[in-house]
């Protein structure tokens, strides 16, 4: 590219913008690769008999702070009891 194509245009630095775009593109590629890796791990777990829905739920739950998770569980139990779904 010529210097004109990457110079400041309308107050925008072409090189800086190109740098951001390239970084984003690289991260998008990495994200896609990680997504494929996750699919493979879930498929492997399913292949040996684990329920992947439950594994996904556990992964989600582990991201929540213990106290917040406990509060949510208590509220869920209360609501279930209120509509007659007691365990």
C-alpha positions in Angstrom: 0.0 0.0 0.0 1.1 3.5 -0.7 1.7 6.0 2.1 -1.4 7.8 0.9 -3.6 4.9 1.8 -2.4 4.6 5.4 -1.9 8.2 6.2 -4.2 10.4 8.2 -7.5 10.9 6.4 -10.2 13.1 8.0 -8.3 12.9 11.3 -8.1 9.1 11.2 -4.7 7.4 11.4 -4.8 4.7 8.7 -2.0 2.7 10.4 -3.6 2.8 13.8 -7.0 1.7 12.3 -5.4 -1.1 10.4 -3.7 -2.3 13.6 -7.0 -2.4 15.4 -8.6 -4.3 12.6 -5.8 -6.8 12.3 -5.9 -7.4 16.1 -9.7 -8.0 16.0 -9.3 -10.3 13.0 -6.7 -12.4 14.9 -8.9 -12.6 18.0 -11.9 -13.6 15.8 -9.7 -16.5 14.4 -8.6 -17.5 17.9 -12.2 -17.4 19.1 -13.3 -19.7 16.2 -10.5 -22.1 17.1 -11.4 -22.2 20.7 -15.1 -22.8 19.7 -13.9 -25.8 17.7 -11.9 -27.1 20.6 -14.9 -26.7 23.0 -17.0 -28.7 20.5 -14.4 -31.5 20.5 -14.2 -31.6 24.3 -18.0 -31.8 24.6 -18.2 -34.5 21.9 -15.5 -36.5 23.8 -17.4 -36.2 27.1 -20.6 -37.3 25.3 -18.7 -40.2 23.7 -17.8 -41.6 27.1 -21.4 -41.2 28.5 -21.6 -37.8 30.1 -24.6 -35.6 29.6 -23.3 -32.5 27.9 -26.4 -30.4 28.9 -25.6 -31.0 32.5 -21.9 -30.3 31.9 -22.8 -26.9 30.3 -25.0 -26.1 33.2 -22.2 -26.9 35.7 -19.8 -24.7 33.7 -22.3 -21.9 33.9 -22.8 -22.4 37.6 -19.1 -22.4 38.4 -18.8 -18.9 36.9 -21.3 -17.6 39.5 -20.0 -16.5 42.9 -20.9 -19.0 45.7 -23.1 -16.6 47.6 -25.0 -15.5 44.5 -25.5 -19.1 43.5 -26.7 -20.0 46.9 -29.2 -17.1 46.9 -30.4 -18.2 43.4 -30.9 -21.8 44.6 -32.8 -20.7 47.6 -35.1 -18.5 45.5 -35.6 -21.3 43.0 -36.6 -23.6 45.8 -39.0 -21.0 47.2 -40.7 -20.5 43.9 -40.9 -24.3 43.2 -42.5 -24.8 46.6 -44.9 -22.0 46.0 -46.3 -23.7 42.9 -46.2 -27.2 44.4 -43.0 -28.5 42.8 -41.3 -29.5 46.0 -38.6 -32.2 45.7 
